[in-house]
Amino acid sequence: MGGALLLFAVTLLIHYGRIMLSAGETYDPPGSVLDVERGPILDRNGRLLAIQSELPTVTVWTPYVEDSQATAQQLSRVLNIPREDILQRLSIPNRDVVIKRTITPGEAEVLELLKQQGELPGVTLRRDVGRVYPEGNSASHVIGFTGTDNSGLEGIEFTQDELLSPAPDNPRKRVYGSQIFLTIDIVIQNAVEQIAEDLMEQHSPDSVMIMVMDAKNGDMLSYVSKPDYDLNRFNEFDEDVRRNRPIQMSYEPGSVFKVFSLASFMHLGGVTDSSRFNTSGGYTNPRISIPITDLGNYGVIGPRGIIQYSSNVGAAYASDTVNRESFYHLLRRFGFGQPTGIELNGEESGLLADVERWSGRSKPTIAIGQEIGVTAIQMMQAASALANEGVLLKPHIIKRIVSPSGELIREYGRTPVREVLEPEVADAILEYMNAASGSGGTGRRAAIDGMEISVKTGTAEVIDPETGRYSDELFIASTLAILPSDNPELIMYVVIQHPRGDSFLGGRIAAPVIKDLGEFIIPYLQLDAGGERIPGLPSSLEIAEPLLPPISSQIPDYSGLPLKTLLALYEREDLSLRIHGNGWVQRQTPPPGTPFQEGMELNLYLDDTPPDSGESENE
């Protein structure tokens, strides 16, 4: 991969009264959303992902409107709202109607000028608060968004709403919400977002999911779901785009699931390393009418060969060594058929039928990843048992919660759920997966120079809802990776839903993504081949970001700078910063060149108009 992704990290020491955008001193009536300053959401290193902003809302007291047609025309032109919609609202008698909430500073400036000219009688710019998301689309399905009353509606904004925005106990005292630090590393997140975006362009799939977990403690370092949406404009995207697929989309995982099936058979004593299965003639038994076959003839193989070559026939024969009740209960212990409990709303349980409902074909078909529905987060949790000598970990998306005064409220850490496997079984499966990354293995395209990696690929067929049969055109390509093999630090999972490019095979289009991920994340986290952290390794990806001009004896020019660059100003103790809006700086007060005085107030007005690049359209 080319391009760069080294984002400068701004670690904020948060003294809460200073961090809110446009925190004001004026008192508002009890019950107003302005009584509560909603707490920020940050990544694991303190980079701001969500923060409260003060922006005007346009209202009209209809009895004062002298000319509805003229007023609607002016408001339509400035606010980019259909004139007919505004006219309909103005027709309501004796009402204070809302025209548009949280407008940009540029829109507010134009409306104030028109009001001063006497052209908008009855129009008021009311002080209001909203939410600003400096990273835009990044981690949108994790962070979520708030509604018009600044209450959380999705994601962390919803699940942690009471902590982010506590109810005031004194109507004359402003209340500050807690700070939520996520497990996400925004540097890794943005790198993975770009990789996922490249997959969307190359293969035109319905969706892409890529997840990266710290294998030692269950922290989700990256949580990517495409398509995604800009949190600052969430209401412009439909429900399908906003769907949190990693916890809400249930699908048949295909051959990736064989690692959990084989681990179950070995733990139950049905299969050992010396077990052998003849795969030459396909798998049949009296209870199934259609044989289970492989893409090639792998002959007589053991459990290593089943994983290395992804043999359906071998996995099916291995399933005959245990009874269905024991297999079912092992899959439940892996976490399938039940939510993981990750700190996000709307998590699905997946589909694992009660064993009483299994047919004669169920056990061998489930063994190869069919007739079972999983979510991506369930697959990550199940993989944690392989990476931790058989101990299943709960996945986390929250790292810690800190009070407005900086006191630790709760620290989320390694949370063992239960022991699923014997350590020897987990280690054997990792060894077999490592063989799959070698020459002749289905995961060889995931191999990373200098790093032993355990891989399992999958290409799952998809049921056509119109015919009730597996489609000839729709597939799910995936790859699961755990690395390093002998001391796991990371779990990675790539899922490409319904690719439409040159290939649909997981080993061809999902496995190379693991290699790309590793080539960025390994040096970024400074991992060596044995899983230890070593200093001084450069990352192969970098992104240049605008530099924040220093304040000396004068206030510098901040025009054109994005919000994320400005956040470092909150570290200054000698400056009162008020940021209005989101996007890029359009104007500032005091203006550039004003002598700097300690304690002075700096107002920066932003909107979503990017600075002029200076390039000609013909170029």
Residue pairs with C-beta under 8 A, 6 or more apart in sequence:
1 195
1 198
1 516
1 519
1 520
1 540
1 541
3 194
3 541
3 542
3 543
4 541
4 542
4 543
4 544
5 187
5 190
5 191
5 194
5 520
5 539
5 541
5 542
5 543
6 187
6 539
6 541
6 542
6 543
7 186
7 187
7 190
7 543
7 545
8 545
9 45
9 46
9 47
9 187
10 46
10 47
10 48
10 567
10 568
10 571
11 45
11 46
11 47
12 19
12 42
12 46
12 47
12 48
12 567
12 570
12 571
13 406
13 571
14 40
14 46
14 179
14 402
14 406
15 406
16 37
16 39
16 176
16 179
16 404
16 405
16 406
17 23
17 176
17 404
18 570
18 576
18 577
19 40
19 51
19 570
20 37
20 40
20 51
20 52
20 176
21 51
21 52
21 53
21 54
21 132
21 578
21 579
21 580
22 53
22 54
22 55
22 578
22 579
22 580
23 37
23 54
23 578
24 34
24 54
24 127
26 127
27 172
28 34
28 35
28 127
30 168
30 171
30 172
31 171
33 128
33 129
33 149
33 150
34 127
34 128
34 129
35 168
35 171
35 174
35 175
36 150
36 165
36 166
36 167
36 168
36 174
36 175
36 176
36 177
37 52
37 174
37 175
37 176
37 177
38 52
38 129
38 131
38 146
38 150
38 164
38 165
38 177
39 163
39 164
39 165
39 176
39 177
39 178
39 179
39 180
39 404
40 48
40 49
40 50
40 51
40 52
40 179
40 180
41 48
41 49
41 50
41 51
41 143
41 156
41 157
41 164
41 179
41 180
41 182
42 48
42 49
42 179
42 180
42 181
42 182
43 49
43 181
43 182
43 184
43 185
43 186
43 189
44 181
44 182
44 183
44 184
44 185
44 219
44 221
44 399
45 185
45 186
46 181
47 186
47 567
48 134
48 564
48 567
49 133
49 134
49 135
49 138
49 139
49 143
49 182
49 184
49 186
50 131
50 132
50 133
50 143
50 157
50 231
51 131
51 132
51 134
52 129
52 130
52 131
52 132
52 150
53 102
53 129
53 130
53 131
53 132
53 579
53 580
53 581
53 582
54 127
54 128
54 129
54 130
54 578
54 580
55 102
55 103
55 104
55 105
55 108
55 128
55 129
55 130
55 580
55 581
56 102
56 103
56 108
56 125
56 126
56 127
56 128
57 98
57 100
57 101
57 102
57 103
57 125
57 126
57 127
57 128
58 75
58 79
58 98
58 99
58 100
58 101
58 103
58 111
58 123
58 124
58 125
58 126
59 96
59 97
59 98
59 99
59 123
59 124
59 126
60 71
60 89
60 90
60 96
60 97
60 99
60 122
60 123
60 124
61 95
61 96
61 122
61 124
62 90
62 91
62 92
62 93
62 94
62 95
62 96
62 97
62 122
63 93
63 94
63 122
64 121
64 122
65 71
65 90
65 121
65 122
66 121
66 122
68 87
68 90
68 91
69 87
70 119
71 86
71 90
71 120
71 121
71 122
71 123
72 83
72 86
72 87
72 90
73 83
74 114
74 119
74 120
75 81
75 86
75 99
75 111
75 120
75 123
76 82
76 83
76 86
78 107
78 110
78 111
78 114
79 99
79 100
79 103
79 107
81 99
81 100
86 99
89 97
89 98
89 99
90 97
99 123
101 128
101 130
101 148
102 128
102 129
102 130
103 111
103 125
104 581
104 583
104 606
104 607
104 608
105 580
105 581
105 586
105 587
105 605
105 606
105 607
106 586
106 605
106 607
106 609
107 607
108 125
109 605
111 120
111 123
111 125
112 125
114 120
115 123
115 125
129 150
130 146
130 150
131 145
131 146
131 150
131 157
131 231
132 232
132 563
132 579
132 581
132 582
133 140
133 143
133 145
133 230
133 231
133 232
133 582
134 562
134 563
134 564
134 567
134 582
135 186
135 190
135 564
136 230
136 231
136 232
137 193
137 228
137 229
137 230
137 231
138 186
138 189
138 190
138 193
139 182
139 184
139 186
139 189
139 223
139 224
140 155
140 228
140 229
140 230
140 231
140 234
140 242
141 155
141 223
141 225
141 228
141 242
141 244
141 245
141 246
142 155
142 156
142 182
142 184
142 223
142 344
142 397
143 155
143 156
143 157
143 182
143 231
144 152
144 153
144 154
144 155
144 156
144 157
144 158
144 231
144 345
145 152
145 153
145 154
145 155
145 157
145 231
145 234
146 152
146 153
146 157
147 153
150 165
151 161
151 165
152 158
152 159
152 160
152 161
152 164
152 165
154 234
154 242
154 244
154 345
155 244
155 344
155 345
156 180
156 182
156 343
156 344
156 397
156 398
157 164
158 345
159 343
159 344
159 345
160 178
160 180
160 343
160 398
160 401
163 177
163 178
163 180
163 401
163 409
164 177
164 178
164 180
165 177
166 175
166 177
166 178
167 175
168 174
168 175
169 175
176 404
177 404
178 401
178 402
178 403
178 404
178 409
179 401
179 402
179 403
179 404
180 398
180 401
181 398
181 399
181 400
181 401
181 402
182 397
182 398
182 399
183 214
183 219
183 220
183 221
183 396
183 397
183 398
183 399
183 412
184 220
184 221
184 222
184 223
184 397
185 221
185 222
187 524
188 212
188 221
188 222
188 520
188 521
188 524
189 221
189 222
189 223
189 224
190 543
191 222
191 520
191 521
191 524
191 541
192 210
192 212
192 222
192 224
192 517
193 224
193 228
195 210
195 513
195 516
195 517
196 208
196 209
196 210
196 224
196 226
197 226
199 205
199 208
199 226
199 496
199 509
199 513
200 208
200 226
200 227
202 501
203 496
203 499
203 500
203 501
203 509
204 499
204 500
204 501
205 496
205 497
205 498
205 499
205 500
206 497
206 498
207 225
207 226
207 227
207 245
207 249
207 495
207 497
207 498
208 224
208 225
208 226
208 494
208 495
208 496
208 497
209 224
209 225
209 226
209 245
209 246
209 249
209 376
209 493
209 494
209 495
209 497
210 222
210 224
210 492
210 493
210 494
210 495
210 513
210 517
211 220
211 222
211 223
211 224
211 246
211 376
211 377
211 380
211 491
211 492
211 493
212 220
212 221
212 222
212 490
212 491
212 492
212 517
212 521
213 219
213 220
213 221
213 380
213 383
213 384
213 395
213 490
213 491
213 492
214 220
214 221
214 489
214 490
215 384
215 387
215 388
215 482
215 488
215 489
215 490
215 491
216 388
216 414
216 488
216 489
217 393
217 396
217 413
217 414
218 381
218 384
218 393
218 394
218 395
218 396
218 414
218 415
219 396
219 399
220 342
220 380
220 395
220 396
220 397
221 490
221 521
223 246
223 397
225 244
225 245
225 246
227 240
227 241
228 241
229 236
229 237
229 241
229 242
230 236
230 237
232 582
232 608
234 242
243 249
244 344
244 346
245 376
246 375
246 376
246 377
247 339
247 340
247 342
247 344
247 346
247 347
247 348
247 375
247 376
247 377
248 346
248 347
248 348
248 375
249 348
249 375
249 376
249 497
250 348
250 350
250 351
250 373
250 374
250 375
251 373
251 374
251 375
251 460
251 462
251 476
251 495
251 497
252 369
252 370
252 371
252 372
252 373
252 374
252 460
252 461
252 462
252 463
252 476
253 369
253 372
253 374
253 379
253 458
253 460
253 476
253 478
254 368
254 369
254 370
254 458
254 459
254 460
254 461
254 476
254 478
254 506
255 310
255 312
255 368
255 369
255 442
255 456
255 457
255 458
255 459
255 460
255 506
256 369
256 379
256 456
256 457
256 458
256 478
256 479
256 480
256 506
257 366
257 367
257 368
257 369
257 372
257 374
257 458
258 306
258 307
258 310
258 315
258 367
258 368
258 369
258 456
259 307
259 383
259 386
259 429
259 432
259 433
259 456
259 480
260 331
260 334
260 336
260 382
261 315
261 318
261 319
261 327
261 366
261 367
261 368
261 369
262 271
262 303
262 306
262 307
262 315
262 318
262 429
262 432
263 385
263 386
263 421
263 425
263 426
263 429
264 322
264 326
264 327
264 330
264 331
264 334
265 271
265 318
265 319
265 321
265 322
265 327
266 272
266 303
266 421
266 425
266 428
266 429
267 330
267 420
267 421
267 422
267 425
268 321
268 322
268 326
268 327
268 330
269 322
270 318
270 321
270 322
271 303
271 318
271 321
272 303
273 302
273 303
273 304
273 428
274 302
275 302
275 303
275 318
275 321
276 300
276 301
276 302
277 300
277 301
277 302
277 306
277 311
277 313
277 314
277 317
277 318
278 299
278 300
278 317
279 294
279 297
279 298
279 299
279 300
279 301
279 311
279 313
279 314
279 317
280 297
280 299
280 300
282 291
282 292
282 293
282 294
282 313
283 291
283 292
283 293
283 312
283 313
283 316
283 317
283 364
284 291
284 292
285 320
285 360
285 364
286 360
287 359
287 360
287 361
288 360
288 361
288 364
292 312
292 313
292 316
292 364
292 365
292 368
293 312
293 313
294 309
294 311
294 312
294 313
294 314
296 309
298 305
298 309
298 311
298 313
298 314
301 309
301 311
301 314
303 314
303 318
303 428
303 432
304 431
304 432
304 435
305 311
305 314
306 314
306 315
306 318
306 432
307 429
307 432
307 433
307 435
307 436
307 456
308 432
308 435
308 436
308 438
308 440
308 441
308 442
309 440
309 441
309 442
310 436
310 442
310 456
310 457
310 458
312 368
315 364
315 367
315 368
316 364
316 365
316 367
316 368
318 367
319 327
319 363
319 364
319 366
319 367
320 363
320 364
324 355
324 358
324 362
324 363
325 355
327 363
327 366
327 367
328 352
328 354
328 355
328 358
330 420
331 337
331 352
331 366
331 372
332 338
332 352
333 392
333 418
333 420
334 381
334 382
334 385
334 392
334 420
335 378
335 381
335 382
335 392
335 417
336 350
336 352
336 372
336 374
336 378
336 382
337 349
337 350
337 351
337 352
338 349
338 350
339 347
339 348
339 349
340 347
340 377
340 378
340 381
340 394
340 395
341 347
341 394
342 377
342 394
342 395
342 396
342 397
343 396
343 397
343 398
344 397
347 375
347 377
348 375
350 372
350 373
350 374
350 375
350 378
351 372
351 373
352 372
352 373
353 362
353 371
361 371
362 371
365 371
366 372
369 458
369 460
370 460
370 461
376 493
376 495
377 395
379 480
379 493
380 395
380 491
380 493
381 392
381 393
381 394
381 395
381 417
382 392
383 480
383 482
383 491
383 493
384 391
384 392
384 393
384 395
384 491
385 391
385 392
385 393
385 420
385 421
385 426
386 421
386 426
386 429
386 430
386 433
386 454
386 482
386 488
387 426
387 430
387 482
387 488
387 491
388 426
388 488
389 421
389 423
389 426
389 427
390 419
390 420
390 421
390 422
390 423
390 425
390 426
391 416
391 417
391 418
391 419
391 420
392 416
392 417
392 418
392 419
392 420
393 414
393 415
393 416
393 417
394 415
394 416
394 417
396 412
396 415
398 412
399 411
399 412
400 408
400 409
400 410
400 411
400 412
401 408
401 409
401 410
402 408
402 409
403 409
429 454
430 454
430 482
430 485
430 486
430 488
431 454
431 485
433 443
433 454
433 455
433 456
433 482
433 485
434 452
434 453
434 454
434 455
434 485
435 441
436 442
436 443
436 444
436 454
436 455
436 456
436 457
437 443
437 444
437 446
437 447
437 453
437 454
437 455
438 444
438 447
441 455
442 456
442 457
442 506
442 507
442 511
443 455
443 456
443 457
443 479
443 481
443 507
443 511
443 514
444 507
444 511
445 507
445 508
445 511
445 512
445 515
446 453
446 455
446 457
446 479
446 481
446 511
446 512
446 514
446 515
446 518
447 453
447 455
447 515
448 483
448 514
448 515
448 518
448 519
448 522
450 529
451 483
451 484
451 518
451 522
451 527
451 529
452 483
452 484
452 485
452 486
452 529
453 481
453 482
453 483
453 484
453 485
453 514
453 518
454 481
454 482
454 483
454 485
454 488
455 479
455 480
455 481
455 511
455 514
456 479
456 480
457 478
457 479
457 505
457 506
457 507
457 510
457 511
458 476
458 477
458 478
458 479
458 480
458 506
458 510
459 475
459 476
459 477
459 478
459 504
459 505
459 506
459 507
460 475
460 476
460 478
461 470
461 471
461 474
461 475
462 470
462 471
462 474
462 475
462 476
462 498
463 469
463 470
463 471
464 470
464 471
464 474
474 498
475 498
475 499
475 504
476 495
476 496
476 497
476 498
477 495
477 496
477 499
477 503
477 504
477 505
477 506
477 508
477 509
477 510
478 493
478 494
478 495
478 496
478 506
478 510
479 493
479 494
479 506
479 507
479 510
479 511
479 513
479 514
480 491
480 492
480 493
481 490
481 491
481 492
481 493
481 514
481 518
482 488
482 490
482 491
482 492
483 489
483 490
483 492
483 518
484 527
484 529
484 530
484 531
486 530
486 531
487 530
487 531
487 532
488 531
489 525
489 527
489 531
490 521
490 525
490 527
492 514
492 517
492 518
494 510
494 513
494 514
494 517
495 510
496 506
496 509
496 510
499 509
501 509
503 509
519 540
520 539
520 540
520 541
521 527
522 537
523 537
523 538
523 539
523 540
524 539
525 533
526 533
526 534
526 535
526 536
526 537
527 533
527 534
528 534
545 564
545 565
546 560
546 561
546 562
546 565
547 565
548 561
548 565
548 566
548 568
548 569
549 556
549 557
549 558
550 556
551 572
551 575
551 596
552 596
553 595
553 596
554 592
554 593
554 594
554 595
554 596
555 588
555 590
555 591
555 592
555 593
555 594
555 595
555 596
555 602
556 592
557 588
557 592
557 593
558 566
558 585
558 588
558 592
558 604
559 585
559 586
559 587
559 588
559 592
559 611
560 584
560 585
560 611
561 584
561 585
562 583
562 584
563 579
563 582
563 583
563 584
563 606
566 577
566 579
566 585
566 604
569 575
569 577
569 602
570 577
574 598
574 599
575 599
575 600
575 602
576 599
576 600
576 601
576 602
577 601
577 602
577 604
578 601
578 602
578 603
578 604
579 603
579 604
579 606
580 603
580 604
580 605
580 606
581 605
581 606
581 607
582 606
582 607
582 608
583 606
583 607
583 608
583 609
583 610
584 606
584 607
584 608
584 609
584 610
584 611
585 604
585 605
585 606
586 605
586 606
586 607
586 609
587 605
588 602
588 603
588 604
588 605
589 602
589 603
589 605
590 600
590 602
